[in-house]
Amino acid sequence: MRRLASFSLSFISLGVLGQADSVAHRFGATITAAELRTHLEVFASDSFLGRDTGKEGQKMAAAYLKREFERMGVPGLDQNRLPSVRDGYYQPYGLIETHRGHTKLQARGRPLEMPRDYFYLSEELQRDTTIFNVVVVDGDAASVLGVPKGATVLVRGNASEKAADSMANLRSRLDKLRSAGIGIAFVVLEPELFESIGSMAHFGGTSMRLAGNGGEAEPRKQGMQTFFLSEPGLVQLLGKRGPRRLRRARNGQSMDVDIAVSALPNESRVEAENVLAYIEGTGMPDELLVITAHYDHIGVEDGVVYNGADDDGSGTVALLELAQAFVMAKAEGRGPKRSILIMPVSGEEKGLLGSRHYSDHPVFPLEQTVANLNIDMIGRIDSAHIGKKDYVYIIGSDRLSTELHAVNEEANSAHVGLELDYTFNAEDDPNRFYYRSDHYNFARKGVPCIFYFSGVHEDYHQPGDDVEKIRFDLLERRARLVFHTAWLLANRPERIRVDRPAR
């Protein structure tokens, strides 16, 4: 009798589990290639102007997402209870946009020309500076001993080194100068190396950083400002006899100069938005699963629209389909036990800024956030998988929680059957993808995460990343995997445990 009772209970349990799987499978099947295509043909069209953060195209994309969430029945958030939310669906945040190419040099009363005489790779100075002497160094540890912190140094080149060796040697010397606390470094480069590194320099364009809560710029730490000099630039700096004087100078010797540095960052404030679609849980509403993808892209360059159909239009339209599936489940009385926040974020292309803002100023407490599932580029096939089984890269699933890893494997095995490729999850992965998408801002706060990714391709950050190159059959299967993993996470009795130290 005891054996019969045990068998009966096991049979009932298997029946309940099978029913739950059947329900999940039914709603997961609402995620279709046809609907994903319909969304993406709008979202990754020229009319959205490449969705550049803080610009018109990003605002248009945010409005489209809001309309779609409203249409499918996702209610807006209560702004009286959550004052950081605007219009029920937006989490706005401020950015400081810096226009590069505004640090200028003048020597002995005459301006140096960029990039003929000098260039730099980053702007660190925050105020105008006048320099009357420089300390000659070779850039190795011994040569900077005794040089005062904040000093300006003139670093001699090494004509005997090959270009490839010089570049590696140059990085090492600059690291030593930073460690020594040098303020400004003028680095003399041989012609071949000057041309090689100069081709990577940006003499215009913009960069962004987060603003503070009051709209002011977050304090920017001033690092070592490096100026790379050509031979003509050195002559302008020191005069015609300057190169010979430099060769004969000893390490630590001071040389008189007359250099004026103008630091004109030309900053302006812009605003961007994360979009919030909140589906309240039916049993454990205070616990939350966050699902993200970035909806921004590069924008327009030289009159060409970068549509970013894969990066990350593919992830964004997957979020729309996931939201619809969960809303339909809730409407039929099968809603998730835990709450779900589906959040298209902006600012990823500028340095993960939107997710950084949310993780620093969360709308819902991070301690109640059980996991983050992040989707960034799931619409193509990379060169490593041509002609092979359908796949998706899984990154980060076991970094903080072994249970999260197991749940994703279970969802795939039961419903999708993709090859889960963990190549980029290796801690020594030279690409460091674990640190390069929005999930990382949750991971750094101790929230377990998974990054779903299909790899880079020849159109990555190129104008050819268009809708016609998307594999919608694969996009459908990958989006369904995220749905089924989310379904398990939202409905299991216990939240997953964080059982591994942050790495």
SVG drawing of the C-alpha trace seen along z (x, -y; Angstrom):
<svg xmlns="http://www.w3.org/2000/svg" viewBox="-8 -84 82 86">
<polyline fill="none" stroke="black" stroke-width="0.4" points="0.0,0.0 2.8,-2.3 4.4,-1.6 1.1,-2.2 0.6,-5.5 4.2,-6.6 3.6,-5.7 0.3,-7.6 2.0,-10.7 4.8,-10.5 2.3,-10.1 0.4,-13.1 3.6,-15.2 4.7,-14.2 1.2,-15.1 1.4,-18.6 4.9,-19.1 3.8,-18.0 0.8,-20.3 3.1,-23.2 5.4,-22.4 2.4,-22.3 1.2,-25.7 4.7,-27.2 5.1,-25.6 1.7,-27.1 2.6,-30.6 6.2,-30.2 4.8,-29.3 3.2,-32.8 6.8,-34.0 7.0,-33.7 9.4,-34.6 6.6,-36.5 5.9,-38.8 9.6,-39.3 10.1,-40.3 7.1,-42.7 8.5,-44.6 12.1,-44.6 11.2,-46.0 9.9,-49.0 12.4,-49.2 15.5,-48.8 14.3,-51.0 16.0,-54.3 13.1,-56.3 14.6,-55.6 17.9,-57.2 20.1,-54.6 18.7,-55.1 21.6,-57.1 21.4,-57.7 19.9,-61.0 19.1,-61.9 15.8,-62.0 16.1,-58.4 16.4,-57.0 13.4,-59.0 11.4,-57.7 12.4,-54.1 11.4,-54.6 8.0,-56.0 7.5,-52.9 8.3,-50.5 6.0,-52.4 3.1,-52.2 3.6,-48.5 3.7,-47.8 0.5,-49.8 -1.2,-48.0 -0.5,-44.6 -1.9,-45.6 1.1,-46.2 -0.1,-48.9 2.1,-51.9 3.8,-52.3 2.4,-54.5 4.5,-57.7 3.2,-58.7 4.7,-55.6 7.7,-55.5 8.8,-59.2 11.8,-58.2 9.4,-56.9 8.0,-59.3 4.8,-58.7 4.4,-55.3 7.0,-53.6 10.2,-55.7 13.2,-55.9 14.9,-59.0 18.6,-59.7 20.9,-62.6 24.1,-62.4 27.0,-64.7 28.1,-64.7 31.7,-65.7 32.7,-66.7 36.2,-65.4 39.0,-67.1 39.0,-70.3 42.4,-70.1 44.8,-72.3 48.6,-72.9 50.6,-76.1 54.4,-76.2 56.5,-79.4 53.5,-81.4 52.5,-79.2 49.8,-76.6 50.6,-72.9 48.5,-71.3 46.7,-68.0 47.4,-65.4 50.5,-66.6 52.4,-67.7 50.6,-65.8 47.6,-63.8 46.1,-62.2 43.8,-59.2 41.9,-60.5 41.1,-63.9 42.0,-64.0 42.8,-67.7 39.9,-69.8 41.5,-73.2 43.9,-75.4 47.5,-74.8 50.8,-76.7 54.0,-74.6 57.5,-76.3 59.7,-73.2 59.6,-69.5 61.6,-66.6 63.4,-64.3 62.7,-60.6 63.0,-57.3 59.8,-56.1 61.1,-53.1 60.7,-52.8 64.3,-53.9 64.0,-57.1 61.0,-58.4 62.4,-57.8 62.5,-61.2 60.2,-62.9 57.6,-64.8 54.0,-63.7 52.0,-65.8 55.1,-66.8 55.2,-67.2 57.7,-64.9 59.1,-64.6 59.5,-60.9 62.2,-60.0 61.4,-57.6 63.6,-54.6 64.6,-54.5 66.1,-51.0 62.8,-49.2 60.5,-47.8 57.0,-49.2 55.3,-46.2 57.8,-46.0 57.6,-49.8 53.9,-49.7 54.1,-47.0 57.1,-48.9 55.1,-52.1 52.2,-50.7 54.6,-49.5 56.3,-52.9 53.0,-54.7 51.8,-52.4 54.9,-53.2 54.4,-56.9 50.8,-56.7 51.9,-54.6 54.5,-57.3 51.7,-60.0 52.9,-62.0 50.5,-64.8 51.3,-65.4 53.5,-63.3 54.8,-64.5 55.8,-61.3 58.1,-61.5 57.4,-58.8 59.3,-57.6 57.5,-58.4 56.3,-54.9 54.8,-54.5 53.4,-58.0 51.5,-57.2 50.4,-53.7 49.0,-54.9 47.7,-58.1 45.4,-56.2 43.5,-55.0 43.1,-58.5 39.8,-60.3 40.0,-64.0 36.3,-64.6 33.1,-62.8 31.6,-62.6 31.7,-60.6 29.1,-60.4 29.1,-59.9 26.3,-59.8 25.2,-63.0 24.4,-63.2 20.9,-63.1 20.6,-66.8 21.7,-67.0 25.3,-68.0 28.2,-66.0 29.5,-63.2 33.0,-64.2 35.5,-63.2 38.8,-62.1 41.8,-63.7 44.3,-61.1 47.6,-61.5 47.2,-63.5 49.4,-62.0 50.3,-63.9 52.1,-62.0 54.6,-64.2 55.9,-63.8 59.4,-65.0 58.0,-68.3 55.9,-68.6 59.1,-68.2 60.8,-70.9 57.9,-73.2 58.1,-72.4 61.8,-72.9 63.1,-74.7 65.3,-73.5 68.1,-72.3 65.6,-70.7 65.8,-67.1 69.6,-67.1 69.3,-68.6 66.8,-65.9 69.1,-63.1 72.0,-64.4 69.9,-65.2 70.3,-62.9 67.4,-61.3 65.8,-63.6 67.2,-66.7 64.8,-69.7 64.4,-71.6 62.8,-75.1 59.7,-75.3 56.8,-77.6 53.7,-75.5 50.1,-76.5 47.4,-73.8 43.8,-74.8 41.3,-72.3 37.9,-73.1 35.7,-70.0 32.6,-71.6 30.2,-69.7 26.4,-69.6 23.7,-67.8 21.3,-65.4 18.7,-63.0 18.0,-59.4 15.5,-56.8 15.2,-53.2 11.8,-51.8 9.9,-49.8 7.3,-47.1 6.3,-45.8 4.2,-42.6 3.2,-42.1 3.6,-38.6 0.6,-36.7 2.2,-34.9 5.5,-36.5 5.1,-40.0 7.9,-41.6 10.5,-39.3 11.5,-40.4 13.1,-39.0 14.6,-41.6 14.9,-40.9 17.0,-43.4 18.2,-44.3 19.6,-47.6 17.6,-49.4 20.1,-52.1 22.6,-51.9 25.3,-54.1 23.0,-56.6 24.0,-58.3 27.6,-58.7 28.6,-60.6 24.9,-60.6 24.6,-56.8 22.1,-55.3 23.4,-52.4 20.2,-50.5 21.6,-47.9 19.1,-45.1 21.1,-42.5 22.8,-44.9 20.5,-45.1 17.3,-45.3 17.1,-41.5 17.2,-41.6 14.7,-44.5 12.0,-42.9 12.5,-39.6 11.6,-41.6 8.4,-42.7 7.4,-39.1 8.4,-38.0 6.2,-40.8 3.3,-39.7 3.6,-36.1 3.6,-36.9 0.7,-39.3 -1.3,-36.7 -0.5,-34.2 -1.6,-36.5 -4.8,-37.4 -5.7,-33.7 -5.0,-33.3 -1.5,-31.7 0.6,-34.8 4.1,-34.5 4.3,-34.0 7.2,-36.5 7.1,-39.9 8.8,-40.5 10.4,-43.8 11.1,-43.8 13.4,-46.7 14.8,-47.9 17.8,-50.1 19.6,-52.8 23.2,-54.0 24.8,-50.6 26.8,-51.8 28.1,-54.7 29.5,-52.4 26.5,-50.5 25.2,-53.8 21.5,-53.0 21.9,-49.8 24.5,-51.4 22.0,-54.1 19.3,-51.5 21.7,-49.4 22.8,-52.5 19.2,-53.9 17.0,-50.9 13.2,-51.4 12.7,-48.1 15.1,-46.9 18.1,-45.0 18.0,-42.7 14.6,-41.5 15.9,-41.0 16.4,-37.3 18.2,-37.4 18.8,-39.3 18.5,-37.8 20.1,-40.0 19.8,-39.7 22.3,-41.3 22.6,-40.2 20.7,-36.9 19.8,-37.3 22.7,-36.0 25.2,-33.2 28.9,-33.7 31.7,-32.2 32.4,-29.4 28.9,-27.9 28.3,-28.1 26.8,-24.7 26.5,-23.5 23.7,-22.9 21.5,-25.8 23.2,-27.4 23.3,-30.4 26.2,-31.5 25.6,-31.5 27.7,-33.8 27.7,-34.3 25.1,-31.7 27.3,-30.0 29.4,-33.0 27.2,-33.7 24.6,-30.9 24.9,-27.3 21.1,-27.0 20.7,-29.7 22.9,-27.7 20.9,-24.5 17.5,-26.3 18.7,-27.6 19.9,-24.1 16.6,-22.6 14.6,-25.1 16.6,-24.4 16.4,-20.7 12.6,-20.7 11.5,-23.2 14.1,-24.5 17.0,-22.1 19.6,-24.6 23.3,-23.9 24.4,-26.0 27.9,-27.2 29.9,-28.3 33.1,-29.3 32.9,-33.0 32.0,-32.1 35.6,-31.1 37.2,-33.4 40.3,-33.8 38.2,-34.7 40.2,-37.4 37.1,-39.0 35.8,-39.7 32.2,-39.6 31.1,-39.0 32.0,-42.6 30.7,-44.1 27.0,-44.1 24.2,-45.3 24.0,-42.2 27.4,-43.1 25.9,-46.1 23.6,-43.6 26.4,-41.1 28.6,-43.8 25.8,-44.3 25.6,-40.6 22.5,-39.7 22.9,-36.4 22.7,-36.9 22.8,-35.3 23.9,-37.0 22.4,-35.5 24.5,-36.2 25.0,-34.8 28.4,-36.2 30.0,-39.0 29.9,-39.1 31.2,-41.2 28.4,-43.7 29.0,-44.4 28.9,-48.2 28.7,-48.5 26.0,-50.0 25.2,-46.5 23.6,-45.3 20.1,-45.3 16.9,-43.3 17.3,-41.2 20.4,-39.5 18.5,-38.3 17.8,-34.6 14.3,-34.9 13.9,-31.2 16.9,-31.3 15.8,-34.5 12.5,-32.8 14.1,-29.8 16.6,-31.9 13.8,-34.2 11.8,-31.2 14.8,-29.9 14.8,-33.2 11.1,-33.0 11.2,-29.4 14.2,-30.2 12.3,-33.3 9.1,-31.2 11.0,-28.7 12.7,-31.4 9.5,-33.3 7.5,-30.2 9.8,-28.0 9.0,-27.8 12.3,-29.1 14.4,-31.9 17.7,-30.8 20.6,-31.0 23.8,-33.0 26.3,-30.4 29.4,-31.5 31.6,-34.5 31.7,-37.4 34.5,-37.1"/>
</svg>
